[in-house]
């Protein structure tokens, strides 16, 4: 429709007599709607000439939705032949609708709907005169619900005396939809619609051109719910019936709620059924609905009222702490004094108990009258009081929920079994918002199974403002104060949920861009597992997932570099429990070239150091790490812990605080890549003890302290120790041990070498895997045993690689060693090899033995030391072996004191054929070589300060 010019201002009532006369004289030029008036009117009745008229009480005040609001239905409907209400008497009897007398009705409004027949295509001018407001719409604008004032053909709105507004439009021949709104406040009530056009002089639009049928395509025309009120207890679920709709000739395709809507209220987009969820708060809510069909969207105001009233929420069971049946809200106990973060404070008798429908104390006065409980302050601003709130929370839909706890001052939140703790423990608190502070919000994301969950809140107010608010958001729930309907004062019994979930190993590392998975978890559960869920999925990359049925975690190629601690929620028939830090994925850069051996836990090798953290101080004993189990395993990009608070969370195994952990030890393993051969200096700074082993010394398990490349052991402040070594290019195995007792904790590992300035050893130069090179000798046993007047040494190897020989050494003091004897090695073997040696002249008393293994390339390694005690001789003896012999034999001499002695060999004639002076020694062995002796019997004589002894010798 083409809109043209004219806007004509007011005319007075005097003209209407002339207009009426002209309309009668010229009516012959206007014909009736061809084919008659057919179809249905807006009420569904057969169409009739004229317009479908609806009269409403009250003045519509220029608001088109006045006519689409179900709370204001028309009190009178009829068919009006024309829009020609030229004086106060024209409307007839409106006493059922309007105020005022019959001959001058006031405070009513009128909606006229139907269609107008345009005889011929051309320009038509419409004149709309009214007192007070009136609007005219044509064609598509006439069928919109509610109508749009901006799209009106004529806008004659407002409070005013009789005014005329006109507009010229171009219309095609045929039927056009028409809508007219009129409202009368006070004074005269007049509304007249005239027109003029091709061959038609100005006149009131005749009844013959009107029909009660709206001819063009229409959006939905009416919408009602029955019953029109939906009432339910807070915390329950209720739904309305589907609405009854006058669809305008085309089926409704969508429904939507219009305007602000309370939490928990929703509409089904295709059926129009309105539902109320358990989290809908107490209150009364009037709802407006938009309905859409192929022709457009109509909005209907106030079509349904939702009333949420107080009552016991569904599923609320159990008894409150006072023994009463559960009801809506939480059981609250108020105490005099500030609890000052002491959880045992609440074991005393409260000064006030009551049911709190909500935890929504936003301002000082929100707590109500605490007189007699609060130790200071005023009723409007109470101070020095504490509160404990207990009960349960109903979760309708399982999933992830974020809880927000806001308070001034301290507050704590426990959920599920942790809320039943006696005493409560901060180790399993869901939200810790403790301490003296202004309003602060702390949040926690928790996986919750459907059903009732125990809740326990502790709160304390010292001075200043007092506030406490508990909010949540979750599946289908925007952030909101936890509603009364979701709270139950009943405390639930301890739930037999799953326990002791572990993954072994606890950590897996992946090279970025690759996939990986955890092992299957181990756990205990008294009932079948329903589901495994990543409880902190919102904080992790999307590429980390879990098998809902078996709990195996996986990481895909999209996960970026980083370390990700995964919380796992496990649901069984009793409920859900979350295990924090259940598994750790580390996505790291690729390892240095040549590093292909898996990390100690079986993960693929990556750049970095394989770190293990243990409870307690290892006290310079490397075997500590073999005899204990690490509580944390993680990949370290480098060791640069130059501050107490730089270690991250190592509590446990450490104790004290996150900012200053104490009493823990760590072991780091892997290999280091050196770009070129040359001299390298390693620096190890620590407080307290630290050690570094390289190459073969690092392959011994446990490593030997005396073989450490750097020994920075003992309890001490920050101290740096270094070593300079000639090393080949390539990978070198290393083990680094660290222990922190008390005080500061520092550990920095640096190096420098050819073209490398002194720096922290970077993660890119290290690998979590070793070189895979075996020890030249894998010693599985080394023993020394005193037997009579000798010491028997036995040892065994599991493998040998290029081994040359073994040298047995002994010492009087464990510091200075001397050789005893040697045995050649097998050389290369993967089978067990056993060796034996006897020290026939051991040192009397306590002595120390060790085994030195020598490779063909000259490299050496030394075994642990074993201790032997040889009894002191009680008589003078001389033992000969072998006996008989060919003139070469050994003599073992033992005497009660270490004195000089003399050996003599005599023939049968008593002649001395050999004599040797012996040094002072209590036990000694001497090799004698006496060539040229005739075969026969001889006598060996040992003369010492304590006496003389003889021994027969046979020479063959």
ChimeraX attribute file (.defattr): number of C-alpha atoms within 10 A of each C-alpha:
attribute: neighborCount
match mode: 1-to-1
recipient: residues
	/A:1	10
	/A:2	9
	/A:3	13
	/A:4	13
	/A:5	10
	/A:6	13
	/A:7	15
	/A:8	13
	/A:9	11
	/A:10	15
	/A:11	13
	/A:12	11
	/A:13	13
	/A:14	8
	/A:15	9
	/A:16	17
	/A:17	10
	/A:18	10
	/A:19	15
	/A:20	16
	/A:21	12
	/A:22	15
	/A:23	19
	/A:24	12
	/A:25	11
	/A:26	14
	/A:27	16
	/A:28	9
	/A:29	12
	/A:30	18
	/A:31	13
	/A:32	18
	/A:33	20
	/A:34	11
	/A:35	6
	/A:36	12
	/A:37	20
	/A:38	15
	/A:39	16
	/A:40	17
	/A:41	20
	/A:42	19
	/A:43	14
	/A:44	10
	/A:45	11
	/A:46	13
	/A:47	22
	/A:48	20
	/A:49	24
	/A:50	26
	/A:51	30
	/A:52	26
	/A:53	21
	/A:54	20
	/A:55	23
	/A:56	24
	/A:57	23
	/A:58	19
	/A:59	22
	/A:60	22
	/A:61	17
	/A:62	19
	/A:63	14
	/A:64	17
	/A:65	16
	/A:66	20
	/A:67	24
	/A:68	22
	/A:69	19
	/A:70	19
	/A:71	13
	/A:72	14
	/A:73	14
	/A:74	18
	/A:75	13
	/A:76	14
	/A:77	15
	/A:78	12
	/A:79	19
	/A:80	19
	/A:81	20
	/A:82	20
	/A:83	21
	/A:84	21
	/A:85	17
	/A:86	21
	/A:87	17
	/A:88	17
	/A:89	15
	/A:90	14
	/A:91	18
	/A:92	12
	/A:93	14
	/A:94	21
	/A:95	15
	/A:96	11
	/A:97	19
	/A:98	23
	/A:99	17
	/A:100	14
	/A:101	11
	/A:102	15
	/A:103	15
	/A:104	21
	/A:105	24
	/A:106	25
	/A:107	19
	/A:108	21
	/A:109	26
	/A:110	23
	/A:111	21
	/A:112	24
	/A:113	28
	/A:114	31
	/A:115	29
	/A:116	30
	/A:117	20
	/A:118	22
	/A:119	22
	/A:120	15
	/A:121	13
	/A:122	13
	/A:123	17
	/A:124	22
	/A:125	19
	/A:126	25
	/A:127	25
	/A:128	26
	/A:129	29
	/A:130	28
	/A:131	27
	/A:132	26
	/A:133	28
	/A:134	29
	/A:135	24
	/A:136	23
	/A:137	23
	/A:138	21
	/A:139	22
	/A:140	20
	/A:141	21
	/A:142	26
	/A:143	29
	/A:144	21
	/A:145	23
	/A:146	21
	/A:147	24
	/A:148	15
	/A:149	17
	/A:150	9
	/A:151	15
	/A:152	17
	/A:153	21
	/A:154	23
	/A:155	20
	/A:156	24
	/A:157	21
	/A:158	16
	/A:159	17
	/A:160	16
	/A:161	18
	/A:162	18
	/A:163	22
	/A:164	22
	/A:165	21
	/A:166	23
	/A:167	19
	/A:168	21
	/A:169	18
	/A:170	15
	/A:171	21
	/A:172	16
	/A:173	12
	/A:174	14
	/A:175	22
	/A:176	20
	/A:177	25
	/A:178	26
	/A:179	25
	/A:180	23
	/A:181	26
	/A:182	26
	/A:183	31
	/A:184	29
	/A:185	23
	/A:186	19
	/A:187	16
	/A:188	20
	/A:189	27
	/A:190	27
	/A:191	27
	/A:192	20
	/A:193	22
	/A:194	22
	/A:195	19
	/A:196	17
	/A:197	21
	/A:198	13
	/A:199	11
	/A:200	16
	/A:201	18
	/A:202	19
	/A:203	24
	/A:204	25
	/A:205	23
	/A:206	22
	/A:207	17
	/A:208	19
	/A:209	23
	/A:210	30
	/A:211	32
	/A:212	31
	/A:213	28
	/A:214	27
	/A:215	21
	/A:216	19
	/A:217	16
	/A:218	25
	/A:219	26
	/A:220	28
	/A:221	22
	/A:222	21
	/A:223	21
	/A:224	18
	/A:225	20
	/A:226	13
	/A:227	11
	/A:228	17
	/A:229	16
	/A:230	21
	/A:231	16
	/A:232	21
	/A:233	21
	/A:234	28
	/A:235	32
	/A:236	19
	/A:237	18
	/A:238	16
	/A:239	17
	/A:240	20
	/A:241	15
	/A:242	15
	/A:243	19
	/A:244	12
	/A:245	16
	/A:246	18
	/A:247	21
	/A:248	21
	/A:249	15
	/A:250	16
	/A:251	16
	/A:252	22
	/A:253	15
	/A:254	16
	/A:255	22
	/A:256	18
	/A:257	21
	/A:258	13
	/A:259	10
	/A:260	8
	/A:261	13
	/A:262	18
	/A:263	18
	/A:264	17
	/A:265	21
	/A:266	17
	/A:267	17
	/A:268	14
	/A:269	14
	/A:270	14
	/A:271	14
	/A:272	25
	/A:273	16
	/A:274	25
	/A:275	17
	/A:276	26
	/A:277	21
	/A:278	26
	/A:279	26
	/A:280	26
	/A:281	27
	/A:282	19
	/A:283	12
	/A:284	15
	/A:285	17
	/A:286	14
	/A:287	20
	/A:288	20
	/A:289	22
	/A:290	18
	/A:291	27
	/A:292	21
	/A:293	19
	/A:294	17
	/A:295	20
	/A:296	18
	/A:297	21
	/A:298	26
	/A:299	27
	/A:300	26
	/A:301	24
	/A:302	18
	/A:303	21
	/A:304	24
	/A:305	17
	/A:306	24
	/A:307	20
	/A:308	22
	/A:309	16
	/A:310	18
	/A:311	16
	/A:312	23
	/A:313	24
	/A:314	18
	/A:315	14
	/A:316	26
	/A:317	19
	/A:318	19
	/A:319	19
	/A:320	22
	/A:321	16
	/A:322	9
	/A:323	10
	/A:324	12
	/A:325	16
	/A:326	25
	/A:327	26
	/A:328	28
	/A:329	29
	/A:330	29
	/A:331	28
	/A:332	24
	/A:333	21
	/A:334	22
	/A:335	25
	/A:336	22
	/A:337	19
	/A:338	22
	/A:339	21
	/A:340	17
	/A:341	17
	/A:342	8
	/A:343	14
	/A:344	11
	/A:345	14
	/A:346	16
	/A:347	8
	/A:348	8
	/A:349	12
	/A:350	16
	/A:351	16
	/A:352	15
	/A:353	16
	/A:354	12
	/A:355	18
	/A:356	19
	/A:357	22
	/A:358	20
	/A:359	24
	/A:360	18
	/A:361	17
	/A:362	17
	/A:363	15
	/A:364	19
	/A:365	17
	/A:366	17
	/A:367	19
	/A:368	12
	/A:369	14
	/A:370	22
	/A:371	16
	/A:372	12
	/A:373	19
	/A:374	24
	/A:375	18
	/A:376	17
	/A:377	16
	/A:378	14
	/A:379	17
	/A:380	15
	/A:381	20
	/A:382	26
	/A:383	25
	/A:384	20
	/A:385	24
	/A:386	27
	/A:387	23
	/A:388	20
	/A:389	23
	/A:390	27
	/A:391	32
	/A:392	31
	/A:393	28
	/A:394	23
	/A:395	20
	/A:396	18
	/A:397	15
	/A:398	14
	/A:399	15
	/A:400	20
	/A:401	20
	/A:402	15
	/A:403	24
	/A:404	23
	/A:405	24
	/A:406	24
	/A:407	28
	/A:408	28
	/A:409	26
	/A:410	28
	/A:411	29
	/A:412	23
	/A:413	24
	/A:414	23
	/A:415	22
	/A:416	25
	/A:417	18
	/A:418	21
	/A:419	26
	/A:420	19
	/A:421	13
	/A:422	8
	/A:423	11
	/A:424	15
	/A:425	13
	/A:426	14
	/A:427	8
	/A:428	16
	/A:429	15
	/A:430	19
	/A:431	21
	/A:432	18
	/A:433	24
	/A:434	19
	/A:435	15
	/A:436	17
	/A:437	16
	/A:438	16
	/A:439	18
	/A:440	17
	/A:441	17
	/A:442	15
	/A:443	17
	/A:444	15
	/A:445	20
	/A:446	20
	/A:447	23
	/A:448	28
	/A:449	24
	/A:450	13
	/A:451	17
	/A:452	24
	/A:453	24
	/A:454	25
	/A:455	25
	/A:456	25
	/A:457	22
	/A:458	22
	/A:459	26
	/A:460	31
	/A:461	28
	/A:462	25
	/A:463	19
	/A:464	16
	/A:465	19
	/A:466	27
	/A:467	26
	/A:468	26
	/A:469	20
	/A:470	21
	/A:471	19
	/A:472	19
	/A:473	17
	/A:474	20
	/A:475	12
	/A:476	10
	/A:477	15
	/A:478	12
	/A:479	15
	/A:480	16
	/A:481	19
	/A:482	24
	/A:483	25
	/A:484	27
	/A:485	31
	/A:486	29
	/A:487	35
	/A:488	36
	/A:489	31
	/A:490	29
	/A:491	29
	/A:492	24
	/A:493	13
	/A:494	14
	/A:495	15
	/A:496	16
	/A:497	21
	/A:498	24
	/A:499	15
	/A:500	11
	/A:501	17
	/A:502	17
	/A:503	19
	/A:504	13
	/A:505	17
	/A:506	20
	/A:507	23
	/A:508	25
	/A:509	28
	/A:510	25
	/A:511	21
	/A:512	19
	/A:513	16
	/A:514	12
	/A:515	16
	/A:516	18
	/A:517	18
	/A:518	22
	/A:519	17
	/A:520	15
	/A:521	18
	/A:522	12
	/A:523	12
	/A:524	12
	/A:525	17
	/A:526	12
	/A:527	13
	/A:528	11
	/A:529	21
	/A:530	15
	/A:531	18
	/A:532	21
	/A:533	23
	/A:534	24
	/A:535	24
	/A:536	20
	/A:537	19
	/A:538	10
	/A:539	11
	/A:540	16
	/A:541	14
	/A:542	12
	/A:543	14
	/A:544	21
	/A:545	19
	/A:546	20
	/A:547	14
	/A:548	15
	/A:549	11
	/A:550	13
	/A:551	23
	/A:552	16
	/A:553	25
	/A:554	16
	/A:555	24
	/A:556	18
	/A:557	15
	/A:558	14
	/A:559	21
	/A:560	15
	/A:561	14
	/A:562	14
	/A:563	18
	/A:564	18
	/A:565	17
	/A:566	23
	/A:567	20
	/A:568	24
	/A:569	24
	/A:570	28
	/A:571	23
	/A:572	19
	/A:573	17
	/A:574	19
	/A:575	20
	/A:576	26
	/A:577	24
	/A:578	23
	/A:579	18
	/A:580	15
	/A:581	15
	/A:582	18
	/A:583	23
	/A:584	23
	/A:585	25
	/A:586	23
	/A:587	26
	/A:588	24
	/A:589	20
	/A:590	18
	/A:591	23
	/A:592	23
	/A:593	11
	/A:594	11
	/A:595	25
	/A:596	17
	/A:597	19
	/A:598	18
	/A:599	20
	/A:600	16
	/A:601	16
	/A:602	13
	/A:603	20
	/A:604	20
	/A:605	27
	/A:606	31
	/A:607	30
	/A:608	31
	/A:609	31
	/A:610	26
	/A:611	22
	/A:612	20
	/A:613	24
	/A:614	24
	/A:615	22
	/A:616	19
	/A:617	21
	/A:618	22
	/A:619	17
	/A:620	20
	/A:621	14
	/A:622	18
	/A:623	13
	/A:624	16
	/A:625	19
	/A:626	10
	/A:627	8
	/A:628	12
	/A:629	12
	/A:630	18
	/A:631	15
	/A:632	20
	/A:633	21
	/A:634	20
	/A:635	26
	/A:636	21
	/A:637	20
	/A:638	19
	/A:639	21
	/A:640	19
	/A:641	17
	/A:642	17
	/A:643	14
	/A:644	18
	/A:645	16
	/A:646	15
	/A:647	18
	/A:648	11
	/A:649	14
	/A:650	20
	/A:651	17
	/A:652	18
	/A:653	18
	/A:654	23
	/A:655	16
	/A:656	12
	/A:657	14
	/A:658	17
	/A:659	14
	/A:660	18
	/A:661	26
	/A:662	26
	/A:663	20
	/A:664	23
	/A:665	26
	/A:666	22
	/A:667	21
	/A:668	23
	/A:669	24
	/A:670	29
	/A:671	30
	/A:672	29
	/A:673	20
	/A:674	20
	/A:675	15
	/A:676	14
	/A:677	13
	/A:678	13
	/A:679	13
	/A:680	19
	/A:681	16
	/A:682	21
	/A:683	21
	/A:684	24
	/A:685	23
	/A:686	28
	/A:687	26
	/A:688	27
	/A:689	29
	/A:690	29
	/A:691	25
	/A:692	26
	/A:693	24
	/A:694	19
	/A:695	21
	/A:696	20
	/A:697	24
	/A:698	25
	/A:699	21
	/A:700	19
	/A:701	11
	/A:702	15
	/A:703	23
	/A:704	17
	/A:705	18
	/A:706	12
	/A:707	18
	/A:708	17
	/A:709	20
	/A:710	22
	/A:711	20
	/A:712	24
	/A:713	21
	/A:714	15
	/A:715	18
	/A:716	16
	/A:717	16
	/A:718	16
	/A:719	16
	/A:720	16
	/A:721	15
	/A:722	17
	/A:723	14
	/A:724	15
	/A:725	12
	/A:726	11
	/A:727	17
	/A:728	15
	/A:729	12
	/A:730	17
	/A:731	23
	/A:732	21
	/A:733	24
	/A:734	23
	/A:735	24
	/A:736	22
	/A:737	25
	/A:738	27
	/A:739	31
	/A:740	28
	/A:741	22
	/A:742	19
	/A:743	16
	/A:744	19
	/A:745	27
	/A:746	26
	/A:747	24
	/A:748	21
	/A:749	21
	/A:750	19
	/A:751	19
	/A:752	17
	/A:753	21
	/A:754	13
	/A:755	8
	/A:756	11
	/A:757	10
	/A:758	14
	/A:759	15
	/A:760	17
	/A:761	21
	/A:762	19
	/A:763	22
	/A:764	19
	/A:765	20
	/A:766	30
	/A:767	35
	/A:768	33
	/A:769	28
	/A:770	26
	/A:771	22
	/A:772	13
	/A:773	12
	/A:774	14
	/A:775	17
	/A:776	23
	/A:777	25
	/A:778	17
	/A:779	19
	/A:780	13
	/A:781	13
	/A:782	20
	/A:783	17
	/A:784	22
	/A:785	16
	/A:786	17
	/A:787	13
	/A:788	11
	/A:789	19
	/A:790	19
	/A:791	21
	/A:792	16
	/A:793	19
	/A:794	15
	/A:795	17
	/A:796	17
	/A:797	18
	/A:798	15
	/A:799	21
	/A:800	23
	/A:801	18
	/A:802	16
	/A:803	23
	/A:804	21
	/A:805	16
	/A:806	21
	/A:807	18
	/A:808	22
	/A:809	19
	/A:810	25
	/A:811	19
	/A:812	15
	/A:813	10
	/A:814	15
	/A:815	8
	/A:816	10
	/A:817	15
	/A:818	13
	/A:819	14
	/A:820	17
	/A:821	13
	/A:822	16
	/A:823	13
	/A:824	12
	/A:825	22
	/A:826	16
	/A:827	16
	/A:828	14
	/A:829	16
	/A:830	12
	/A:831	10
	/A:832	13
	/A:833	16
	/A:834	15
	/A:835	16
	/A:836	14
	/A:837	16
	/A:838	18
	/A:839	19
	/A:840	20
	/A:841	20
	/A:842	24
	/A:843	24
	/A:844	20
	/A:845	12
	/A:846	15
	/A:847	17
	/A:848	20
	/A:849	25
	/A:850	24
	/A:851	23
	/A:852	16
	/A:853	22
	/A:854	21
	/A:855	19
	/A:856	13
	/A:857	9
	/A:858	9
	/A:859	12
	/A:860	16
	/A:861	17
	/A:862	18
	/A:863	16
	/A:864	13
	/A:865	16
	/A:866	16
	/A:867	16
	/A:868	19
	/A:869	16
	/A:870	18
	/A:871	16
	/A:872	16
	/A:873	17
	/A:874	10
	/A:875	13
	/A:876	21
	/A:877	18
	/A:878	22
	/A:879	17
	/A:880	20
	/A:881	13
	/A:882	14
	/A:883	16
	/A:884	16
	/A:885	15
	/A:886	17
	/A:887	20
	/A:888	15
	/A:889	18
	/A:890	19
	/A:891	20
	/A:892	18
	/A:893	23
	/A:894	23
	/A:895	24
	/A:896	16
	/A:897	18
	/A:898	15
	/A:899	14
	/A:900	15
	/A:901	20
	/A:902	15
	/A:903	19
	/A:904	17
	/A:905	21
	/A:906	18
	/A:907	17
	/A:908	10
	/A:909	7
	/A:910	10
	/A:911	12
	/A:912	15
	/A:913	12
	/A:914	14
	/A:915	13
	/A:916	13
	/A:917	11
	/A:918	17
	/A:919	12
	/A:920	14
	/A:921	19
	/A:922	20
	/A:923	24
	/A:924	20
	/A:925	18
	/A:926	14
	/A:927	11
	/A:928	14
	/A:929	12
	/A:930	12
	/A:931	9
	/A:932	8
	/A:933	13
	/A:934	12
	/A:935	12
	/A:936	12
	/A:937	14
	/A:938	22
	/A:939	18
	/A:940	21
	/A:941	19
	/A:942	21
	/A:943	17
	/A:944	19
	/A:945	14
	/A:946	13
	/A:947	11
	/A:948	14
	/A:949	15
	/A:950	17
	/A:951	14
	/A:952	15
	/A:953	23
	/A:954	15
	/A:955	16
	/A:956	13
